[in-house]
Amino acid sequence: MTLRLAEYAAAKKLDPGLLRSYGLRDGPSGLEMPYYNRAGDLKAVRIRLSLNGNRRFLWRKGDKPMLYGLWMPPKDGAVVIVEGESDAHTLWEYGIHALGVPGASCWRKGWGKYLPDCRVFVADEKDDAGARLVRRVADDLGRPIRRLKLPTKDASDLHLRGGLVDALHEAMDKAEGVFPETRREPVERGEAPSDFFRLVERLNAKKVGREWTALCPFHPDRRPSLSLSQEKGVYFCFGCGAKGTLRWLERELGLERRA
């Protein structure tokens, strides 16, 4: 039996009107889920054939996998990377910025460019594929991300059981940092923080020449391996390879001053 939007909405306990606003519609083969780019241009269509079973999805002929939800405006400087469209639909219903990966093995090198200077949480669905997805995102970004461990398999399941918002916020507070496996070269220049010396004070950084050094907050650091450049507006850890802008680091540590 061909999957219809009403059946999908009922099974996932989602608002059919919101699903239609994302472009979902009934098609001849199943539920059609359009993939738009940042500009809102249609780039691909993934078709959900059924709610269960081994063969639940297919792509429109000629389409290639991409991130789902690129057209959705970011919120609060954070994004949750989830597996599949239904988890993205669930988090969007709660006003949470999320991007869907169409399968844990589908992450492509270079997709990290869509996640500039924001806190990145990757939902780990507690299997080997989920662990590999977390690693791929961290390595592609070249900076630390957060591994999100929910009390259920995924966001959709948590929504169906109830209590998603509280459980999600608790999981985000407890999310462990994951940094790239390979050492990276420092970034050349970035956006300055709103209050550099507040950042220095939090990290207990010391001035060494023109730079500042501190213990890295992203890995067990016994010697100061984090270098902060006020002039360039960037940081780099010579221990774990974490790098990025000071503005992002300030945001990650909860120090950014609001205008």
Secondary structure, DSSP 8 states (H G I E B T S, - for coil): ----HHHHHHHHT--HHHHHHTT-EE-SSSEEEEEE-TT--EEEEEEE--SSSS--EEE-TT-----BTTTS--BTTEEEEEESHHHHHHHHHTT--EEEESSGGG--TTGGGGSTTSEEEEE--SSHHHHHHHHHHHHHHTS-EEEE--SSSSHHHHHHHS-HHHHHHHHHHH-EEE--SS-----S-----S-HHHHHHHHT-EEETTEEEE--TTS--SS--EEEETTTTEEEETTT--EEEHHHHHHHTT-----
